[in-house]
């Protein structure tokens, strides 16, 4: 934000790797002031942060009142070029974190203050080209929010291309960057960055990206160009990046599993999606969205007591319409029975919940009991006992 001079009050979003400031028209930020040189200073994005560098100005560059040749910026730093002052703020700090007044963003819904704050941030960041990193547990709705960001952006008319970063290395590189003929494909094939030209590349579970593929992704983001597998020609790209992860990328960097600079580039605007257990007040609205009608109060109270390890995805699986056409949340069809006691109904519902949850859990884990136990944070032997109790069949070879 420019604090003084003719451009006072103007804001500029730094999205590239370098930003040049001065009086000349070919600068990224043009300051029309007689005390500002044609090419006064530049801000360079580096792994350690943003480096401010004076580029031979006549009247010098100051950082927080001290003249510098080069120095790293801190958020809320004041940079002075001649007599013109500018303040640097991180994009997330610039955003008013006041909760949204509406209870949805795209197809994602939530009345809780936690989710309305998420909606408020995303509504402000969506119209920009800023990279967004969505963090949160599996099933919290990261995919849904990524689609909503794309739909609310100026790139909405262009493609949204999703890449599952948990795949094998050879397949991932081709999916991201494309193939030339003879390099794993019978004919040339564009990758996600080319296919999403003018639109958005969504890097789903980017924390799972193999370490060997990370330098190539980093180069693509830094240079804004890709080279197909087996190709020699560099191809310019124009795609916004939205990424998601269930992992703590800071911890992954410390473990040597993720490149620090790649994390730095992806987390320009990082938004944490709260788990469902932290926003129980959203259960009623989510059930209504899943079933098409408002649920009974007793059903909401019962559902709200569950900790939902699978989050919103699990809730939708549990309360969705069953094959007989009944609705587990509506009180009709598969709902409550006239004449049954509270205890009988509670036991029936809990048994039905366990069965539905186990089917959903094993489907997500592709029949692998060990993986399912880890996802549910459950003892493997106890999971086996529940599977046997409810007659949930395992696929051969997944014991």
N, C-alpha and C positions, 0 to 999 in steps of 0.2 A: 504494500500500500504506500502510495506517495503521500508524504505528510506536508510538503510545502512546495511553493512554485506554481506555475500555471497548470500543472497536471495534478494538483492537490486533490486527494480523494479517490483517484483512480487506483484500481487493483489489477494486478497481473498474476496469472497462474503459471508457475514455472513447471513445465512438464517434460522438457527435454534434458539433455545432458549438459548443455551449456547455454547460458543466457548472457548476451552482450548488451550493455547499456551505454547510451551516449546520445549526442545530438544528431549524428548521421542517420539518414532514413533507413539504412539497411541493418540497423540494430534491432534486436528483439524488443527492447523497450526504448522508445525515443523520448528524450527529455529536452524540450525546447526552452533552454535557459542559457543565457550568455556565459554563465560561470561553469557550464558543463562542457567537457571536451567532446570532439566528434566521436571518439571511442574512449570512453572514460574508465569503465571497469567491466569485469565479467564475473559471473557466478558459475562455477563448474561443479557438477555432481560427482562425488567420489565415494568410495566405500566408507570412509570415515565420516562423511557429511558433505556439506556445501562449502566449497572453498571460494572466498572472495579474493579477487586479484585485480589490482590497479593495472591498467594497460597503457601507462605512459601519459596520464592526464596532466594538464597544466596546473590545475588548482588542487590536485591531490584527492585521495579517497580516505575518509575517516570511518572507523568502526567504533561505535559507542564513544565518540569523542576523541579517539586516538588515531593519528594518521598511520596508515599501514601500506605495505606493498602487497602482502597477501596474508590471509588469516581465515580460520574456519568460523563460520557463522553459527550463532546460537539462535534458537527461536526467540522472538521479540527483540533481536538486535536492531539497532538503528544505523543505517549506512548513509553517509553524507557524501554527495558528489558535488563539488563546488559549494553552493549554498542550498542545494536541494536534498531534503531528507526523505529516506524511505525506511519502512519497518518491515521486517521479515517475520511471517507467522507460518507455522505448519498448517496444511490445509484442514486437518481435523480440528485444530484449535480455532481456526477461522470460522468454522461452522458453529452456529448456535445449536447447542445440544438440547434445546428445549424440546420435549416430546411432541410428536406430531399431534394435530387435533383430530386426525382420522385414525381409524382402527385397522387400516390395511395399506399395503403397498404392493401393487400388482395383485397377485392371487394370494399373497401371504396375509394372514389376519392375526390380530392380537390387540386386546384392550389394555394390557398391563403397561405400566410406565416403562418397563424395560424394553418391550417390543416397540412401543410408540417412539421411544428415543431412537431405536434402530431405524424405524421408518423415517423419522425426521432427518437423520444424517443422510440416509440413502436418497431421499427426495432431493436433497441439496447437491449431492455429489453426482447423481445420475446424469444431469445435463452437461457435465464437464467431460474431459477426456482423461481424467485422473485414473490411474490404476487402483483397483479396489481389491483388498484381500478380506474375504469372509472367513472367520474362524468359528469353530463350534463343534459340538459332538455330532456323531452321525444322526441323521433324522431330524435335525433342527430346522431344516428348510433352506439350506444354503443354495441348492440348485434353483429353487423357486425364486429366491431373492436375486440370483444372478440373471435369471430371465427377466425379472421386473426391472433391474437396472438397464438392461438392453432396451426394453420396451419404452422406458422413460427417457431415453437418450436421443440425441440428434442422429444416431446411427441406427435407429429402430427399423428403418426401411431396408437396411443391409443385413447380411446373414449373422446369426449367432452360431458359432461352431464350437461344440464341446469336445474336449480332449480328456480322456480318463488317464491320469498320470500314473496310475498304479499298474499299467501294463508292462510287458517285457520290453527291454531296451530297444531291440531291433525294430519292433512294431511301432514303438513310440516315436522314434526319430522319423520314420516314414510318415506317421500320422501328423506330426508337427510340421515337418519341412518338405514332405513330398518325395517322390522317386523320379529318377530319370529312367528311361527304358533300359532294361537289362540289369537294373540295380534293385531287384526284388519286385519288378512289375513288367508286364508285357508291353505296356505303353506308358508314356510319361503321365504322372499323376500329381496334381498339386496337393500340398499339405494344408493344414488348418489355417496357417497365416495367409496363404494365397486365397483359399476358399472364402475366408472371412473379410476379404478386401473391402474397406470402408465400414466394416461392422465390428464385431466383438469376438475375441477368442476367449472361451471360458476354460480355464485350467482347473479341472475338478480334482480334488485331493492332491494338490501340487506338492505337499509334504512327502508323498510317496514317490516322487520323481527320482529315478536312479541317479546316483551321484555322477555317473559317467555322462549322462545327458544334460546335466545342469550347465556346464560351460557353453554348450551350443545354444541353449535357450537364453543364457545371459548375453551372448553375442548378438543374438537376434533382437533382443530387447534394446540393447545398447546402440547397435548400429542401424536398427530398423531395416534389416535385410536378412534374407535367408538363402541358403544354398541347398538344393535338393540332394538327397542321398544319391551318390554316384554322379553328381553334376559338378560343373566347374564355374557356372555363371551365377553371380549374385543377383537376387531378385528383391527389389524394394517392396516393403510391406507397409500397409496402412491399416492397422487394427488396434483397437483398444483392448486392454487386458483386464479381465476379471478372474480372480483365482479364489479357490477355497481350500481349506485344510482342517482336519481334525487335530493335527499335531501342533505343538508349541514350536514354531520355527526357530525361536531364539535358543531353546534347549537343543534343537537339532543342529544348529550352528556350533554350539559348544561341544557336542558329541562328534563333530566332524562329518555329519551326515548331510549337511546342507550348506551351500556357499553363502557366506555373509553378504556379499554384494548382490546376489540374486534375491535374498530375503529383503535387502534394503530397497531394491527396485520394486518388488511386488507389494511391499507394505506402505506405499505412499499414503493410502487411506485404509487403515485396518479397522474392521468393524466386527466386534464379538457378538455372536448370536447366542442368547442365553438358553440353557436347557429348559425343557418343559417343566421339570420339577421346581424350577426357580420362578415360574410364572403360572401358578395353578389357576389364577383368575382368568386365564385364557381358555381353559378347558371347555367351558360352555360354548363359546363362540366357535372353537375348532370342531366340536361335535356337530354343531348346527351346520357348519360348512360341509362336513363330511356326509351328513345324512339328509340335509335339505329341510330340517325342521328343528325347532328348539327342543332340547332334551328335558326330561323330567328332572325336578330338583334333586330327588333321591339318587338318580343316576349320576348327576354331576358331582354330588358329594362323594359317592363311591369312587368314581373315576379320579377325583382330585386327591384321594388318599394314596394312590399308586405313585411310585417314583419315576415311572416311564423311562427306563434305560434306553429305549429306542426312540424316545422323544415323539415329535408330531407324527412321524411316519408310522410308529407303532400304534399311536392313538387312532389314526385313520384305519389301520388294518383291523383293529379290535372293534370299532364301532361301525364300520362300513356294512352295507347290506349283505346278508348271507345268501347262500344259494337258494334257500327256500323263500326268499323274498321278505323275510322278517327283518326288522331293524333293531339291533341290540340297544340303541339309545333312545328309541322313540316311545317305548312302552306298548308297542303293538307288535303282532307277529311273534318275533323272538323275544318280546319284552316280559313284563310281569304276568303272573298267573293269578286269576281270581281265586280266593279261598286258601292260597298258600301262606304259610307263616313267614314272618320277616327272616327268621333263621334259615328256613328252607330256601327262600329266594336268594338270600345272600350266598349260601353254599353253592346253589346252582350257578349263580353269576360268576362266583370265583372260579368254579371248575371250568365254566365256559371261557372265562378270560384266560386261564392257564393254557387250555387247549389251543385257543386262537393265537396266543402269544408264542407258544412253542412252534406251531406251524410257520408263523411269520419268521421267527428267529432262525429256524433250520433252513428256510428258503433263502434268507439273507446270507447265511453261512454256507450255502450250497451243500448242505448235508454234513458238513464237517463239525463234529461234536466239540472238539477242542476249541475251534475258532468260535463256535456259538457260545461256549462257556465263558471265553474271554470277553466277548462282546456284551454278554449279560452280567458280567462280574459275578458268576455263579460257580460253585464247586462242580467239577465235571461229573463226579459220581451222583450228586444230587440231580443234575440235569438228566442223566441216564434214568434215574428213578422216575422223574416226572414224565419223560418220554414214554417209558413203559406203562406208567399209570394211565396215560391218556391215549395210548395206542398210536402214537405218532411214529410212523415208519421211517427208518433210516435207509438211505441208498447204500447199496453194497460197496464196501471199501472205505466207508466213512466212519467207522467205529473209532 
